[in-house]
Amino acid sequence: MGALRPLIEKLHNERTLAHGEFVRMLAERNPEDSEYMRSLAQKTAIDSYGRDIYLRGLIEFTNYCRDDCLYSVIRNS
């Protein structure tokens, strides 16, 4: 078990890390740690959503928008 396992487990269980812990986890991870994080993320996704695939799309009927969403190409501003 790698030295980062406790941090990975903490993030998985508590859904949060202190800033320094997060920086350490990203800086010191190795391929084994990354695979473990991926497997936990996949398990969480399957537990939450199952194995179904959901697609979402947006159909725009006009190029006018009253909102100001930063990601939108047709935002108000």
HELIX and SHEET records of a PDB file:
HELIX    1   1 ARG A    5  GLU A   14  1                                  10    
HELIX    2   2 HIS A   19  GLU A   28  1                                  10    
HELIX    3   3 PRO A   31  TYR A   49  1                                  19    
END                                                                             
